[in-house]
């Protein structure tokens, strides 16, 4: 007789491997370009945040963070012109949601960071 929890260790659900997705570069600029999103021209990647990838039920979400001296409204206007079916939200932070030519969902949030700069967070949902 075996006590509960004393069987073979399982680190998660066993699933059949799915199709392998192309690797996303760790460089934020190259990562965005590989997903079909143009990096904001005057922005610099936020130190230490590079590219975060989160597995989601639909595929993967790739997030990059940037800083620019341009105001949030200018950043949102830039992406509103470049994303398909772009919708903006100007509540507490400025945000635009749309998609790439490949159909990946994109969310861009631009907000003041408190030191006369704008923090840009770009998330691309790849399905």
Secondary structure, DSSP 8 states (H G I E B T S, - for coil): ---TT-SS---S-------------SSHHHHHHHTT----TT-EE-TTT-EEEEEETTEEEEEEEEEESS-HHHHHHHHHHHSEEEEEEESSSEEEEEE-TT--EEEEEEEE-SSS-EEEEEEEEE-
